[in-house]
Amino acid sequence: MESLSKEDLVGLVQSVFPQFPEDRRLAILVDIPRRAASDNDDWKNRRKLAEEWAGLLNEGSESIPLETISLVAYPDVGSNNADLPSTVFVMNGSLPESAEGLSICGREIPLTELFENTHLFLAPTEFSTTAPLKNAAAQYGFRAATMPGFSEKMIPALRLDYAEVGRRTDILKEKLARAQAADLHFLVDGALEYAMHFDLRFNPAHTSSGRFPERSMAGNLPSGETYIVPFEGGPGEPSQTKGTLPVEIKGELLLYMVMDNRAVAVDSEGPAGRLEAERLQREPAYGNMAELGFGVLNDFGLRPIGEILLDEKLGVHVAFGRSDHFGGRVGPKDFSSPQEVVHLDRIYLQATQPRIVLDSVVLILEKGLKEQIFEKGKYLVF
């Protein structure tokens, strides 16, 4: 099983977070299962990695240089991108097996105190912290690399040429910035055709290149994508996002009917579709088209491993749910409870959705001009 050495970790922090003079404290942020029944082997291994990284980075802190490396834990929040608890625990040593042991193994402090006094974060968590840390970074000025679902399988992605990754994501950002819309054409089972029109007006495009050279930045690591929030509508200006979005879940084909940037119904063949239909009815905010993303790492020889953190960086993806952490309008207030808050990516790769082929992506520019940037699994712009 691959691992990172002390030298690897020191180099990673130096690369991901180019140094500012005021950078003195880094925290490794982890979530702890509230219930033993919810734990799993990958989560346990991730917590062991976090402990190992804290120890190795403390040994190499003078080389970064940093004054303090802390291991900070909190009870899990139960879903991806939900808000974090109001208090966290600075660990005195090893992590407990469950959240019940946090008060024994650590010192409880307000979350705001952690944010005010920490300059850099690594967050290898079970449930994604990208949304809350993006929002907090903008307020408190820290930088954070979020690593939800990180595992040893992702270590090769930390050794990529991120200068080239950044070049490609910048090219896509420039093209999305000029686009008024994007038309995606899908082919299902080699015969059925479906199309989605995404309204890209008014919102900026963003890159996630795996480096955070400016203050108040937070995003995923490993990384390599350009993304944009489709226009979600506003007073007197409805969104033009509409169409039929095919999604394959465990071999079952689901067809989401999208109007005004919301999935309002789903047609399906079986149980996954029924569950999704119930979810859309129960949580309308879940149906929000929260992100159109363009991952580039498939061209670097990486393959899906079953973890969204890495897999979404490999190809084109569409996300449902929360968008406020990307500059959109849908956030926790739009869901019925913190446990229902979600930002969920559907990734269009043969390995993740074998029945569905993303046949083309065409950007609609001003004056009706068009530019095709993607065809049958390949970008046409690099």
Beta strands, then each sheet from edge to edge (+ up, - down):
strand 1: 25-32
strand 2: 68-75
strand 3: 87-91
strand 4: 106-110
strand 5: 120-123
strand 6: 143-146
strand 7: 181-188
strand 8: 192-199
strand 9: 205-208
strand 10: 218-220
strand 11: 225-228
strand 12: 242-249
strand 13: 252-259
strand 14: 262-268
strand 15: 289-295
strand 16: 316-321
strand 17: 343-347
strand 18: 356-364
strand 19: 370-375
strand 20: 378-379
sheet 1: 4+ 3- 2+ 1+ 5+ 6+ 10+
sheet 2: 14+ 13- 12+ 8- 7+ 18- 19+ 20-
sheet 3: 9+ 11- 15+ 16- 17+
end
